[in-house]
Structures are given as C-alpha cells and as structure tokens.
Amino acid sequence: MSEQMMEGKVVVVTGSGRGIGREIALQMARNGARVVVNDVGVTVTGEAGDEDPAQEVVDLIRSEGGEAIVNRDSVSEWTSANRIVEAALDSFGRIDSVVNNAGILRDRIFHQMTPEDFEEVIRVHLFGSFNVSRAAATHFRAQQSGSFVHMTSTSGLVGNVGQANYAAAKLGIAGLSKSIALDMSRYGIRSNCISPFAWSRMVGSIPADDPAQAARVEKIKSMTPESIAALAVFLGSDAASTVNGQIFTMRRNETFLMSQPRPARSLHRSEGWTAQTMASHMLPALAPSFVPLDVSATIFGWDPV
C-alpha cells in the first residue's frame, strides 16, 4: 500500500455526500484518516431532499476498511456547526483537519437577485466556513496543530456573470482563510484554499443559455474531482507543513498557485489630489493597468489537459 498521508488523523469534510466533497472524504479515508462525513442531504439550491448521501459515503468507506461516521448538521448555523466538530471529538477523541466544502447555488443576474438568494448562499458558504473553522480552532490551539482547507472559486477570484452571492461568499472565504493563517500560524495551525474545476451538482445547475456557455459546461464535465481531492489530502497532511495562507486552483491535471491582491501601480502628487486632477492625471496614468472585466472562462480559456 502507498504511504498513507493522513494516518492517525481525524478529518471533518462538510458537504461530502456528493461531488467533490465525496471524493475528498473517500481519499482522506484511503490515506488513513478517520472521517466525519457531513451532509444535510439538500438540493443544490438548499431545499430539503429525501436522500441520505452521507450514509452512502460512510458505508463505502467502511466497506474499504476505513473509519467514518455520518453527521447531518448544517454548517450555516453556529450551534449546529459546533455539533459537527463535537461529533469528531465524541467518536474519535480529536480533530486534526477541517475541509470546508459545503455549498449551495442560487444564480441570478444581479438586478433580479433577492435578499433571500443572497443571504442563503452567503450563510452556507461564508458563515459555514467560519462556523466550522471557529468551532475547531479552540481544539487546534489546545493541541498546537491543525489544518483548514477551504473551497473558494474563480467566480470570486476572477469573476462570473449572475453569481454576485456566490462570488461574494467565495472571495470572502479567501479573506477568511488568510486571516486564519495570520492569526493562528503561531499555534502551528495552517489555512489554505482550493479553487476547484470539476463537474458537480452545482456546476450542473449553471444555465447553458448560449453556445459558448454550453461548450464551457461540456468541458467541465470532463473534469473529475480526483486531483482536487488529492490536493485537499496533501494540504491537510504534515507534508504541507510549510504551506499556509495560499490559494491553489486545480483543473484536471493542471495546478495553479493563484496571485493575491497587491499594489499594481502607484502615483504621488506632492500637492495632493482633487477630483479634477484624478481625471486629468491619475486616470490616464493608471488606466493601462486597469484589471479588465474578465470572467473565469476567459482566464482559463484553453481546454484542460
């Protein structure tokens, strides 16, 4: 058997009943981790469903000789998110890694987005990542070790149409991850992000209203989550002990280290600035360096290999 990079560790994977989360839970277990498989069993948009995907994943892990338990608590509320971490402690006596993967989609063009559409997506993705991470952080600090792996998206890092709620949440998660890394690195705790490209129920819900969008969706169908899960295992393991506060994109066999905002150009005016001098001086000087209104598909426009 190959080296088991998570041997002896306990991992919580949220939203792990289907798609990317399912593969992460399976690979964590195959690498020696004891896994809390968390999934509330809702639809892509967050409505109640009648399936129990978490139990299916746990049954598969156990059939392969691994250890796993089911947890069906929601990440979106503080009390229930704490129960997810408590489930790991009650069943396995510790917690070593959290993978914040749970999410929903409610895509709308901005002028049609309702407050409910915005809040629910933010609550599951961003509040959920905070809630579970904060619940685990106390235990990580006490044991002077632990790792967080958060799922961000190029919808937030680059941009996408019709996803103001999702993009805001995912860019917020990148900021959350960096703040956790800055605050907790002194305690031996790491926090990193993955921006995944893979076919999932959420991707399958993206409207393909024009030929270009339909072609993009077809490309994504060919991207399975194995490499993304492998990256999550690596980032959760001691082999990644020097990796902290970073953002990775995984696209089939391609791995990218993403840039993070830093000053691009600067201007100094000794007499200060007015609105008029900004128009006459600042604008022509900085405009060539403006970031274009790209979408994710523009930046990653080639076929995955």
N, C-alpha and C positions, 0 to 999 in steps of 0.2 A: 504494500500500500504506500502511496506517496505521502510525503510529510503532511501532517495534519496541523495547519497553522493556527487553529483555534482550540487546540486540545486543552481541556480543563476550564474553558471559559464559558460564561453564561451570557447569552445574547437575546435581546428583545428586538424583534423585527415587526414594525407596525405595518398594517395593510398587507399582510403576507399570505393572504388566501389565494391570490391570483397574480398573474403577470410577473413583473419584476420582483415584487416582494416575495412571491412564492419561490422563485429561483434563488433569491438571496437566502431565505430560510433553509432551503434544501442544501445549498452549498456550505452554509455555516455548519449544518449538522454533519455533512460529509467531511468537513475539516475538523471535527471533534467537538464542536460546541454543543452545549445544551441550549435549546431554543424555546423561547416564548413566542408562539405563533399568534400574533394579534390580528384579528379581522372582525369587524362588526357585521360583515355579510350584506352590505348595502349595494345599491346600484352605483353606476358611475357618477350619477348626479347627487347621490347621497340619500336616496329614498330607501326605505326598508325593503329587504329582499327575503326570500324564503329558502335561501341556500345556506350551507354551513361550510364555506371553503376552508376555514381554519382547521376544522376537524379532518378534512381530507388531506391536508398537508401534514398534520401531525401523524395521521395513520401511515402515510408514505414514509416519513422519517423513521418511525418505529419499525416499519417493515424492513428497513435497511439497517436496523441495529442501532439507530440513534435514539437520543432522548429529547422529547419535546412535550410541551403542554399547550393547550388551547387557552386563549384569552379573547373575550369578545367585548371588552370595554372600549368606549370611544375615546380617542385622543383629544377631542375638541373641548372637553370639559376637565377642569383641574382635578376634581375628585376622582373621576373615573380613570383619568390618565395615571394618577398615583396608584390606582389598583393594578395597572399593568406592571409597574415596577415591583409592587408588593407581591404579585404572582411569581415573579422570578425569585424573590427572596424566600417566599414560603415554600416553593417547590425545590429550589436548587441551592438556597443558602447564600447567594451572592448575585452580583450583576457586574459584567465586565464591559459590555458594549451595547449601544443603542443604535439601531438603524431606523431613522425617521422616514418612512416610505409612504405612509397612509395619505390618500388624497382623493379629491373629487374634482369634477369639471362642471362648470355651468357657463359655457361660452356664449357671449352676446356682444354685438357691436356696442361701443360704449354708450351711445345715446339711448340704447334700449335696455341697458343693464339695470336691474332693480337693486335696491339696497339689500334685499334678501340674497340675491345672486352673489353680490359682492361679499357680504358678511359670512355666508356659509363656507365659501371657498377659502377665505382668509382664516376662518376659525379652524377648519380641518388642517390645512397645510401649515400656516404660520403659528397659530395658537397651539396646534397639536404638537409641532416640533418643540416649541417652548415647554409645554406642559410635561411631556415625557422626559425631555432633557433635564428640566429642573428637578423632577422627581428623582431622577437617577444621580444628579450631581452631588447631592448630600452623601450618598454612599460611595461614589467615586472619590470624593475628597477624603473621606474617612480612611479608605484603603490606599490612597495615594496612587491611584491608577484608574484608567477607564478611557473609552474612545466613543466618540459620536460620529456617525456618518449620516449626513442629511441629504435629501434629494432636492436639488434646485432644478432649474430648467433654462434652456436658451430662450424660452419665451420671456423670461425676466432679464437674463443676462444680455440678450441681444434685442429681442422684441418679436411680437407676433400680433396679428390682427385679431380682434374680437376676444382678447383674453386679458382685459385690464385687471380683473380679480386674480386670476391665476398668476399673471406676471408680477403683480404687486406682492403676492404671497411668496413667490419663488425668489424674487430679488431680496425680499425681507429675510428669507431663510439664509441667503448668502451672508447678509449682515449679522444675523444671529450667530451663525457658525463662527465668523471671525471674532465676534465679541466673546463667545465662549472660549475660544482658543486663547485670546488675550488674557481673560480673567483667570483661567484655570490651568494654564500651562505650568504654573509654579507648583501645582499639585500632581504633576505627571499625567495630566488629562489632555487629550487631543480632540480636535473637532475639525472635520473636513467635509466637503460637499462633492457630490457626484451630479453631473448634468447628463442624464441618460438619453440615448436614442434607442428605442426599442418598441416593438409592437406590443400594445397592451389594450385593455378595455378602454382606457381613457383616450388613447390615440385613435382607437376605432370609432370614437364618438365625434371626432373632428368632422365638421361638414366638408364634403368634397364637391363644392358647387360649381367649380370650373375645372377645365382640363389640367391646368398646372397644379392645382391643389390635389386633384385625384391622382396625378402622377407621383406627387410627393408622398401621399399616403401609401401608394403601392410600393414605393421604395422602402418606406419604414416597415412594411410587412415582412421584408426580408431580414430585418434586424432582430434577432432573438436575444434574450437577456443574459445569456451565459457569461459573456465578458463583463457585463455590468456587475453581476453577482460576484464574479472573481475579484473585481476591484473593491467591492464592499468587504469581502473577506480579507483582502490584503490590508485595507485601511483600518479594519478592526483588529488586526493582529499586531503582535510585538515587532514583526518585521518592518512595520511602518512607524516605528517609534520616533523617527526624525521628521515625520510628515505632519504638519499642523497648520491650520488656517488656510488650506489650499482648496482650489476648485478644479475638479477634473471633469472633462467630457469624454464619454465612451460611446463610440459609434462603430458597431460591429468589431472590426479588428484595428480600429484607429483609436488612439488615446491622445487627448489634448490636455495640456495644462493651461487653464484659462487665465487671462490677464485680470487684474483688479484695478479699479479706478485710481489714477494718479494724475497729477497735473500734466497736461499735454503741451501747453504754451503759456507764456506769461507776458504781460506788458506792465511797464511802470511809467507813470506820468507824475513828475515832481510836483506839479501844481494841483494834483487831484483830478477827479473825473466829474463830468457833468453828463446829463443825458445827451447833450449835443455832441460832446467830444467822443462819447461812446459810439454815436452814429458815424461820426466823421473819421475817427481814428481806430477805435477798438474793433468795430465791425469789419472793415477791410483787412485789418491785420490778422484777425483770428478766423475769419470765415473760411479760408482754405483748409483749416484744421478741424472744422466742424464735423461731428460724427453724423454720417448720413442716416436717414430713416430706413435702415435695413431691417429685414425680418430674418429669422433663423435660417430659413431655406435659402436666402441669398448668401449668407456667410458660409453655410455648409451645402453649397450648390452642386457638388460633384457626387457621383454615385459611390456609395460605400463599398469598400473592398474587403 
